[in-house]
Amino acid sequence: MWLADDASTKTSSAMIEAISCSTSGNYTLAGAYAANLNQFLAGLPENAVSKNGGFFNGTAGDGAATVYGLAMCFADYSRADCGECLVLGICLRGNHV
């Protein structure tokens, strides 16, 4: 996950920093969160590209195992390029669409 550093507002360009989210103790491959994540990621390319013009904000699941996600394609990407980019990102994560 990448976030702009709020302290960078004092300079003319935003500083990007990597944030690593720990999954120790609260995530298992067979758990409800993993199932919701897989469900969300499986529908992400279609939801973002085919249904919403390159943007999607959605959820999967209920309660503590809810997955929240957001995808936005670059404005100069074609729909095909956007879909391929999303699929590649999902596959690099270890999921297969």
KOLNUTOR-793456 format. One record per residue: residue in three letters; residue number from 1; x, y, z of N, C-alpha, C, O in turn. Coordinates in nm, 4 decimals, padded with zeros to 6 digits. Each point is the difference from the previous one (the first is absolute). Example, Ala and Ser with C-alpha at 12.3 -4.5 7.8 and 13.67 -1.06 7.14 Angstrom:
# KOLNUTOR-793456
{site "ALA"; 1; {01.3190; -00.5690; 00.7800}; {-00.0890; 00.1190; 00.0000}; {00.0900; 00.1200; 00.0000}; {00.1036; -00.0019; 00.0665}}
{site "SER"; 2; {-00.1386; 00.1069; -00.1385}; {00.0820; 00.1190; 00.0060}; {-00.0770; 00.1090; 00.0730}; {00.0509; 00.1108; 00.0169}}
//
This chain:
# KOLNUTOR-793456
{site "MET"; 1; {00.0847; -00.1148; 00.0000}; {-00.0847; 00.1148; 00.0000}; {00.0900; 00.1221; 00.0000}; {00.1016; 00.0012; 00.0695}}
{site "TRP"; 2; {-00.1357; 00.0996; -00.1444}; {00.0801; 00.1213; -00.0101}; {-00.0830; 00.1190; 00.0441}; {-00.1161; 00.0127; -00.0387}}
{site "LEU"; 3; {00.1741; 00.0734; 00.1183}; {-00.0692; 00.1186; 00.0479}; {00.0913; 00.1207; -00.0150}; {00.1220; -00.0105; 00.0120}}
{site "ALA"; 4; {-00.1829; 00.1241; -00.0383}; {00.0760; 00.1244; -00.0017}; {00.0207; 00.0448; 00.1444}; {-00.0921; -00.0062; 00.0815}}
{site "ASP"; 5; {00.2109; 00.0503; -00.0513}; {00.0339; 00.0467; 00.1337}; {-00.0585; 00.1387; 00.0216}; {00.0298; 00.0919; -00.0763}}
{site "ASP"; 6; {-00.1138; -00.0747; 00.1805}; {-00.0624; 00.1297; 00.0268}; {00.1026; 00.1096; 00.0260}; {-00.0255; 00.1168; -00.0294}}
{site "ALA"; 7; {00.1400; -00.1528; 00.0836}; {00.1030; 00.0995; 00.0282}; {00.0575; 00.0589; -00.1284}; {00.0628; 00.1058; 00.0035}}
{site "SER"; 8; {-00.0835; -00.1725; -00.1160}; {00.0565; 00.0464; -00.1262}; {-00.0758; 00.1185; -00.0573}; {00.0411; 00.0554; -00.1020}}
{site "THR"; 9; {-00.1505; -00.0153; 00.1650}; {-00.0758; 00.1137; -00.0520}; {00.0799; 00.1288; 00.0078}; {-00.0360; 00.0987; -00.0643}}
{site "LYS"; 10; {00.1436; -00.0976; 00.1416}; {00.0850; 00.1178; 00.0108}; {00.0916; 00.0138; -00.1211}; {00.0574; 00.1065; -00.0226}}
{site "THR"; 11; {-00.0435; -00.2130; -00.0551}; {00.0839; 00.0042; -00.1193}; {-00.0879; -00.0052; -00.1227}; {-00.1204; -00.0236; 00.0095}}
{site "SER"; 12; {00.1808; 00.0457; -00.1250}; {-00.0782; 00.0057; -00.1226}; {-00.0409; -00.1370; -00.0525}; {-00.0934; -00.0094; -00.0796}}
{site "SER"; 13; {00.1603; -00.0961; 00.1219}; {-00.0367; -00.1335; -00.0477}; {-00.0272; -00.0920; 00.1182}; {00.0652; 00.0088; 00.1040}}
{site "ALA"; 14; {-00.1616; -00.0963; -00.1220}; {-00.0384; -00.0929; 00.1068}; {00.1015; -00.1127; 00.0099}; {00.0465; -00.0519; -00.1014}}
{site "MET"; 15; {-00.0130; 00.0150; 00.2220}; {00.0906; -00.1115; 00.0226}; {-00.0848; -00.1259; 00.0150}; {-00.0983; -00.0015; 00.0740}}
{site "ILE"; 16; {00.1366; -00.1019; -00.1436}; {-00.0724; -00.1269; 00.0061}; {00.0790; -00.0945; 00.0891}; {00.1221; -00.0108; -00.0117}}
{site "GLU"; 17; {-00.1921; -00.0568; 00.0998}; {00.0662; -00.0958; 00.0859}; {-00.0787; -00.1299; 00.0013}; {-00.1226; -00.0001; -00.0109}}
{site "ALA"; 18; {00.1944; -00.1098; 00.0243}; {-00.0634; -00.1317; 00.0047}; {-00.0465; -00.0278; 00.1421}; {00.0701; 00.0308; 00.0964}}
{site "ILE"; 19; {-00.1875; -00.0885; -00.0842}; {-00.0538; -00.0374; 00.1298}; {-00.0199; -00.1506; -00.0024}; {-00.0635; -00.0532; -00.0911}}
{site "SER"; 20; {00.1159; -00.0133; 00.1878}; {-00.0151; -00.1445; 00.0087}; {-00.1016; -00.0316; 00.1084}; {00.0181; 00.0374; 00.1159}}
{site "CYS"; 21; {-00.1237; -00.1053; -00.1532}; {-00.1040; -00.0363; 00.0964}; {00.0268; -00.1412; 00.0508}; {00.0097; -00.0940; -00.0789}}
{site "SER"; 22; {00.0018; 00.0794; 00.2079}; {00.0252; -00.1293; 00.0606}; {-00.1247; -00.0879; -00.0099}; {-00.1125; 00.0466; 00.0181}}
{site "THR"; 23; {00.1349; -00.1726; -00.0468}; {-00.1104; -00.0960; -00.0011}; {00.0225; -00.1096; 00.1036}; {-00.0730; -00.0991; 00.0012}}
{site "SER"; 24; {00.1722; 00.1149; 00.0855}; {00.0275; -00.1037; 00.0985}; {-00.1096; -00.0027; 00.1056}; {-00.0383; 00.1036; 00.0544}}
{site "GLY"; 25; {-00.0106; -00.2218; -00.0267}; {-00.0978; -00.0172; 00.1052}; {-00.1442; 00.0269; -00.0385}; {-00.0895; -00.0284; 00.0797}}
{site "ASN"; 26; {00.0629; 00.0813; -00.1966}; {-00.1388; 00.0313; -00.0330}; {-00.0403; -00.0402; -00.1416}; {-00.1067; 00.0398; -00.0467}}
{site "TYR"; 27; {00.1878; -00.1161; -00.0209}; {-00.0296; -00.0362; -00.1387}; {00.0437; -00.1434; -00.0248}; {00.1145; -00.0366; 00.0269}}
{site "THR"; 28; {-00.2057; -00.0439; -00.0779}; {00.0344; -00.1355; -00.0407}; {-00.0548; -00.0226; -00.1399}; {-00.1006; 00.0593; -00.0387}}
{site "LEU"; 29; {00.1668; -00.1444; -00.0358}; {-00.0421; -00.0268; -00.1376}; {-00.1372; -00.0660; -00.0076}; {-00.0679; 00.0103; -00.1022}}
{site "ALA"; 30; {00.0264; -00.0777; 00.2088}; {-00.1296; -00.0680; 00.0000}; {-00.1075; 00.0796; 00.0739}; {-00.1113; -00.0494; 00.0178}}
{site "GLY"; 31; {00.1426; 00.1712; 00.0254}; {-00.0939; 00.0778; 00.0794}; {-00.1019; 00.0760; -00.0827}; {00.0065; 00.0031; -00.1228}}
{site "ALA"; 32; {-00.1009; 00.0582; 00.1930}; {-00.1072; 00.0763; -00.0647}; {00.0546; 00.1220; -00.0730}; {-00.0474; 00.0338; -00.1085}}
{site "TYR"; 33; {00.1472; 00.0329; 00.1675}; {00.0580; 00.1180; -00.0665}; {00.0638; -00.0394; -00.1325}; {-00.0174; 00.0696; -00.1001}}
{site "ALA"; 34; {00.0908; -00.1799; 00.0983}; {00.0636; -00.0467; -00.1241}; {-00.1050; -00.0328; -00.1057}; {00.0181; 00.0325; -00.1173}}
{site "ALA"; 35; {-00.1265; -00.0958; 00.1574}; {-00.1073; -00.0323; -00.0953}; {-00.0621; 00.1282; -00.0555}; {-00.0270; 00.0085; -00.1198}}
{site "ASN"; 36; {00.0042; 00.0910; 00.2055}; {-00.0558; 00.1271; -00.0457}; {00.0972; 00.0741; -00.0904}; {-00.0405; 00.0609; -00.0991}}
{site "LEU"; 37; {00.1695; -00.0662; 00.1335}; {00.1016; 00.0638; -00.0835}; {00.0044; -00.0627; -00.1386}; {00.0049; 00.0709; -00.1005}}
{site "ASN"; 38; {-00.0067; -00.2026; 00.0950}; {00.0000; -00.0694; -00.1289}; {-00.1250; 00.0341; -00.0813}; {00.0077; 00.0184; -00.1215}}
{site "GLN"; 39; {-00.1227; -00.0099; 00.1889}; {-00.1245; 00.0366; -00.0681}; {00.0100; 00.1417; -00.0570}; {-00.0367; 00.0247; -00.1149}}
{site "PHE"; 40; {00.0864; 00.0666; 00.1959}; {00.0129; 00.1386; -00.0449}; {00.0949; 00.0106; -00.1188}; {-00.0318; 00.0642; -00.1001}}
{site "LEU"; 41; {00.1485; -00.1273; 00.1117}; {00.0995; 00.0093; -00.1068}; {-00.0471; -00.0671; -00.1285}; {00.0322; 00.0468; -00.1092}}
{site "ALA"; 42; {-00.1075; -00.1551; 00.1204}; {-00.0487; -00.0694; -00.1195}; {-00.0920; 00.0888; -00.0833}; {-00.0001; -00.0090; -00.1228}}
{site "GLY"; 43; {-00.0780; 00.0943; 00.1883}; {-00.0917; 00.0871; -00.0731}; {00.0552; 00.1371; -00.0316}; {-00.0636; 00.0773; -00.0717}}
{site "LEU"; 44; {00.1819; -00.0454; 00.1242}; {00.0547; 00.1346; -00.0144}; {00.0202; 00.0455; -00.1447}; {-00.0442; 00.1098; -00.0339}}
{site "PRO"; 45; {00.1083; -00.1878; -00.0529}; {00.0181; 00.0487; -00.1376}; {-00.1323; 00.0317; -00.0695}; {-00.0125; 00.1042; -00.0644}}
{site "GLU"; 46; {-00.0850; -00.1917; 00.0766}; {-00.1291; 00.0253; -00.0651}; {-00.0715; 00.1190; 00.0637}; {-00.0547; 00.0849; -00.0704}}
{site "ASN"; 47; {00.0553; -00.0792; 00.2017}; {-00.0681; 00.1105; 00.0682}; {00.0634; 00.1350; -00.0321}; {-00.0711; 00.0987; -00.0187}}
{site "ALA"; 48; {00.2027; -00.0935; 00.0123}; {00.0680; 00.1271; -00.0251}; {-00.0044; 00.0402; -00.1466}; {-00.0200; 00.1172; -00.0317}}
{site "VAL"; 49; {00.0384; -00.2125; -00.0568}; {00.0133; 00.0333; -00.1424}; {-00.1339; -00.0033; -00.0726}; {-00.0383; 00.0980; -00.0639}}
{site "SER"; 50; {-00.0317; -00.2080; 00.0731}; {-00.1218; -00.0175; -00.0790}; {-00.1195; 00.0784; 00.0533}; {-00.0821; 00.0487; -00.0777}}
{site "LYS"; 51; {00.0722; -00.0365; 00.2091}; {-00.1200; 00.0588; 00.0584}; {00.0156; 00.1455; 00.0430}; {-00.0998; 00.0710; 00.0120}}
{site "ASN"; 52; {00.2227; -00.0248; 00.0115}; {00.0162; 00.1310; 00.0615}; {00.1044; 00.0890; -00.0672}; {00.0485; 00.0946; 00.0622}}
{site "GLY"; 53; {-00.0137; -00.1220; -00.1845}; {00.0892; 00.0889; -00.0736}; {00.1381; 00.0187; 00.0579}; {00.0583; 00.1074; -00.0151}}
{site "GLY"; 54; {-00.0040; -00.2076; 00.0808}; {00.1356; 00.0084; 00.0523}; {00.0097; 00.0361; 00.1471}; {00.1094; 00.0263; 00.0499}}
{site "PHE"; 55; {-00.2214; -00.0244; 00.0203}; {00.0015; 00.0321; 00.1425}; {-00.0932; -00.0953; 00.0732}; {-00.1085; -00.0314; -00.0489}}
{site "PHE"; 56; {00.1509; -00.0143; 00.1657}; {-00.0873; -00.0852; 00.0804}; {00.0351; 00.0156; 00.1468}; {00.1171; -00.0008; 00.0377}}
{site "ASN"; 57; {-00.2191; 00.0150; 00.0439}; {00.0117; 00.0065; 00.1446}; {-00.1016; -00.0992; 00.0539}; {-00.1201; 00.0196; -00.0183}}
{site "GLY"; 58; {00.1650; -00.1251; 00.0842}; {-00.0952; -00.1004; 00.0446}; {00.0453; -00.0765; 00.1220}; {00.1077; 00.0242; 00.0545}}
{site "THR"; 59; {-00.1916; -00.1170; -00.0125}; {00.0277; -00.0845; 00.1157}; {-00.0413; -00.1428; -00.0318}; {-00.0739; -00.0260; -00.0950}}
{site "ALA"; 60; {00.1233; -00.0655; 00.1768}; {-00.0430; -00.1398; -00.0051}; {-00.0022; -00.0519; 00.1426}; {00.0935; 00.0240; 00.0764}}
{site "GLY"; 61; {-00.1984; -00.0943; -00.0401}; {-00.0093; -00.0588; 00.1323}; {-00.0696; 00.0888; 00.1016}; {-00.0496; 00.1082; -00.0314}}
{site "ASP"; 62; {00.0477; -00.1585; 00.1557}; {-00.0677; 00.0673; 00.1112}; {00.0904; 00.0055; 00.1226}; {00.0955; -00.0767; 00.0120}}
{site "GLY"; 63; {-00.1270; 00.1674; 00.0774}; {00.0657; 00.0062; 00.1300}; {00.1494; 00.0220; -00.0070}; {00.0501; 00.0737; -00.0849}}
{site "ALA"; 64; {00.0210; -00.1400; 00.1770}; {00.1452; 00.0177; 00.0103}; {00.0741; -00.0535; -00.1216}; {00.1142; 00.0390; -00.0244}}
{site "ALA"; 65; {-00.1764; -00.1268; -00.0517}; {00.0649; -00.0591; -00.1170}; {-00.0317; 00.0762; -00.1289}; {00.0292; -00.0493; -00.1090}}
{site "THR"; 66; {-00.0880; 00.1678; 00.1197}; {-00.0334; 00.0792; -00.1183}; {00.1270; 00.0471; -00.0692}; {00.0945; 00.0451; 00.0648}}
{site "VAL"; 67; {-00.0934; -00.0561; -00.1969}; {00.1100; 00.0499; -00.0823}; {-00.0479; 00.1280; -00.0668}; {-00.1077; 00.0034; -00.0597}}
{site "TYR"; 68; {00.1871; 00.1006; 00.0698}; {-00.0287; 00.1275; -00.0643}; {00.1041; 00.0202; -00.1092}; {00.1189; -00.0227; 00.0222}}
{site "GLY"; 69; {-00.1627; 00.0649; -00.1387}; {00.0963; 00.0190; -00.1073}; {-00.0364; 00.1147; -00.0914}; {-00.1156; 00.0412; -00.0092}}
{site "LEU"; 70; {00.2166; 00.0088; -00.0576}; {-00.0145; 00.1119; -00.0920}; {00.0943; -00.0225; -00.1164}; {00.1157; -00.0371; 00.0195}}
{site "ALA"; 71; {-00.1642; 00.0591; -00.1396}; {00.0849; -00.0089; -00.1192}; {-00.0314; 00.1180; -00.0901}; {-00.1159; 00.0369; -00.0184}}
{site "MET"; 72; {00.2193; 00.0207; -00.0365}; {-00.0167; 00.1093; -00.0948}; {00.1065; -00.0143; -00.1080}; {00.1194; -00.0059; 00.0292}}
{site "CYS"; 73; {-00.1635; 00.0007; -00.1520}; {00.0926; -00.0121; -00.1121}; {00.0483; 00.1371; -00.0441}; {-00.0695; 00.1002; 00.0164}}
{site "PHE"; 74; {00.1882; -00.0974; -00.0719}; {00.0513; 00.1237; -00.0564}; {-00.0922; 00.0464; -00.1119}; {-00.0511; -00.0822; -00.0761}}
{site "ALA"; 75; {00.0297; 00.2108; 00.0656}; {-00.0918; 00.0549; -00.1002}; {00.0448; -00.0298; -00.1417}; {-00.0833; -00.0107; -00.0901}}
{site "ASP"; 76; {00.2138; -00.0030; 00.0686}; {00.0488; -00.0239; -00.1355}; {00.0136; -00.1487; -00.0340}; {00.0509; -00.0338; -00.1069}}
{site "TYR"; 77; {-00.0954; -00.0555; 00.1955}; {-00.0018; -00.1436; -00.0288}; {-00.1293; -00.0341; -00.0733}; {-00.1067; 00.0532; 00.0307}}
{site "SER"; 78; {00.1186; -00.1424; -00.1274}; {-00.1215; -00.0524; -00.0623}; {-00.0664; -00.0941; 00.1002}; {00.0613; -00.0402; 00.0989}}
{site "ARG"; 79; {-00.1856; 00.0060; -00.1252}; {-00.0679; -00.0950; 00.0897}; {00.0726; -00.1335; 00.0033}; {00.0114; -00.0626; 00.1054}}
{site "ALA"; 80; {00.0383; 00.0188; -00.2219}; {00.0736; -00.1265; -00.0054}; {00.1271; 00.0072; 00.0842}; {00.0302; -00.0930; 00.0748}}
{site "ASP"; 81; {00.0453; 00.2042; -00.0866}; {00.1225; 00.0160; 00.0778}; {-00.0297; 00.0054; 00.1494}; {00.0729; -00.0577; 00.0807}}
{site "CYS"; 82; {-00.1795; 00.1265; -00.0447}; {-00.0394; 00.0089; 00.1402}; {-00.0327; -00.1389; 00.0548}; {00.0466; -00.0370; 00.1078}}
{site "GLY"; 83; {-00.1257; -00.0390; -00.1812}; {-00.0359; -00.1349; 00.0431}; {00.1219; -00.0894; 00.0142}; {00.0109; -00.0761; 00.0962}}
{site "GLU"; 84; {00.0814; 00.0852; -00.1924}; {00.1223; -00.0810; 00.0062}; {00.0850; 00.0392; 00.1208}; {00.0574; -00.0861; 00.0666}}
{site "CYS"; 85; {-00.0496; 00.2139; -00.0394}; {00.0768; 00.0478; 00.1147}; {-00.0584; -00.0529; 00.1310}; {00.0745; -00.0448; 00.0872}}
{site "LEU"; 86; {-00.2049; 00.0495; -00.0729}; {-00.0649; -00.0504; 00.1216}; {00.0207; -00.1506; 00.0146}; {00.0298; -00.0483; 00.1092}}
{site "VAL"; 87; {-00.0453; -00.0253; -00.2178}; {00.0196; -00.1451; 00.0046}; {00.1441; -00.0322; 00.0377}; {00.0244; -00.0890; 00.0815}}
{site "LEU"; 88; {00.0710; 00.1606; -00.1402}; {00.1411; -00.0236; 00.0308}; {00.0284; 00.0272; 00.1473}; {00.0690; -00.0782; 00.0654}}
{site "GLY"; 89; {-00.1214; 00.1878; -00.0132}; {00.0199; 00.0314; 00.1419}; {-00.0579; -00.1064; 00.0907}; {00.0604; -00.0344; 00.1016}}
{site "ILE"; 90; {-00.1757; -00.0178; -00.1364}; {-00.0636; -00.1051; 00.0793}; {00.0815; -00.1280; -00.0083}; {00.0200; -00.0675; 00.1010}}
{site "CYS"; 91; {00.0272; 00.0335; -00.2205}; {00.0795; -00.1221; -00.0170}; {00.1338; 00.0097; 00.0710}; {00.0471; -00.0990; 00.0559}}
{site "LEU"; 92; {00.0147; 00.2151; -00.0567}; {00.1288; 00.0182; 00.0700}; {-00.0182; -00.0146; 00.1500}; {00.0941; -00.0366; 00.0704}}
{site "ARG"; 93; {-00.2136; 00.0648; -00.0207}; {-00.0303; -00.0164; 00.1410}; {-00.0150; -00.1465; 00.0356}; {00.0058; -00.0353; 00.1178}}
{site "GLY"; 94; {-00.0248; -00.0500; -00.2157}; {-00.0141; -00.1419; 00.0264}; {-00.1400; -00.0526; -00.0264}; {-00.0244; -00.1197; 00.0144}}
{site "ASN"; 95; {-00.0669; 00.2060; -00.0524}; {-00.1356; -00.0428; -00.0342}; {-00.0057; -00.0153; -00.1511}; {00.0819; 00.0569; -00.0721}}
{site "HIS"; 96; {-00.1766; -00.1321; 00.0259}; {-00.0180; -00.0171; -00.1437}; {-00.1437; 00.0316; -00.0358}; {-00.0939; -00.0525; 00.0598}}
{site "VAL"; 97; {00.0788; 00.1389; -00.1580}; {-00.1332; 00.0439; -00.0414}; {-00.0500; -00.0893; -00.1098}; {-00.1110; 00.0195; -00.0496}}
//
